[in-house]
Amino acid sequence: MVWWSLCISLYCRRSSAPFQLFLFTVVTFGIALPVVCHRLLYSYYFMKDWYLSPMSHDFLKKNLKEAEDAVQYFQRMHPEILQSPKAQDERFPKPWLVVTVVTVQRKAEYHYLMQVVAKFHQLLQNCSHCGSNRILLCNVQEEPEHNEDARVLKKFFPTIERFKDPKDLLGFKVNSQFEKEKQDYQYCMNNTLSRFDPKYVLMVEDDALPEDDIFDVLHHLLTQRKSKTKLENALYIKLFHPERLQRYINPEPMRILEWIGVGMSVGSLLTFLYLKMFSKPEKLWQLFLYFMIYIMLLVELVGRHYFLELRRLSPQFYSLVPVTECCTQAMLFKAQSAQRALGYLDTVQCQSGFAKDTALYSFLRERHEYAFVVEPNLVRHIGLFSTLRGLTIDPKLL
């Protein structure tokens, strides 16, 4: 009993490293992080039962306000200003980039298409190196006039309609909505290439709202990065991956190396600071291992998404990593790679469980291609109402 008492006394001495680190761990993961992170949507500490419904409601309410702003944006603009993109086809040379917005009718009151196009138009107006960039609307609604936002915007922006002639619907039959979405994607991309002959095509879904720095980041990645040659040969570059899937513990194994690297680098710094503040322990490697695991747990539990957001400080900080499967909210293709992708898509038929994002991802291994995803995201997914899975009465953010 005396021996055990001495051991416990030694372990619990305030000056001992084990007690200090134990206390540090309890305070961090048991007190500080739950208090700080319980309302962070993509954190393990997020209290879903308490906050998911009200946060989803607030998101939809804010989205309605942004929809009203988008409608007013176009109402305030002088018609000649918005008519100019139509005339630019002949007045300007071959575009460097064409933003093709693929659109169908959605929940009318949210005006997703207007929100997205208004934001892209604002960014292009304020971009010093985007003089040749264009916006193209691609309406793939089977009855085009039912897509109200597209019907309004076609007066101002170049617009193509897949089913403009009612005869186009004669004989049109697909086995699933997933196959139709793939064919819509092909139609929009092919027409973009034939109409504009751009260097790059940015395929955007009509609920993908661009971030403020999207054109600056793309310009930096494609013209200034040392890896630009490799980027130009990629099949595609994804600009969005769902935040909930950005964790380290996920199907994408390449993040494990990043996770370990973060733990080792920041863990080394904490080990150095600890040695400066306290006495040196007998086994230094154990102290380093502790801080490495501590940091790895911290970034995973808080949420990798929130640490990625720090990269928005400058285009130079954005990273390119091997692509992940989901999703197609915003995809950048070079003209040559777009032609290859169109050919690949012709060889498959999409269905539930094998949508166009899965098809494109499958080509990487089958055709010995490669692709990248930009981190953090360059667009925000604002559409809670899916056109593939039907309308939801009470949609949630997760």
Secondary structure, DSSP 8 states (H G I E B T S, - for coil): -HHHHHHHHHHH-TTSHHHHHHHHHHIIIIIIHHHHHTT-TTSTT--HHHHHHHHHHHHHHHHHHHHHHHHHHHHHS-HHHHHHHHHHHHHS-S-SEEEEEEE----GGG-HHHHHHHHHHHHHHT-TT-TT-EEEEEE--SSGGG-HHHHHHTTTS-EEETT-SGGGGTT---SSHHHHHHHHHHHHHHHHHHHH--SEEEEEETTEEE-TTHHHHHHHHHHTSTTHHHHHTSS-EE----GGG-SSSSS-THHHHHHHHHHHHHHHHHHHHHHHHS---S-HHHHHHHHHHHHHHHHHHH-HHHHHGGGGG-GGG-EEEE--S---SEEEEEHHHHHHHHHHHTT---BTTB-HHHHHHHHHHHTT---EEEES-SEEE---S-SSS---SS----
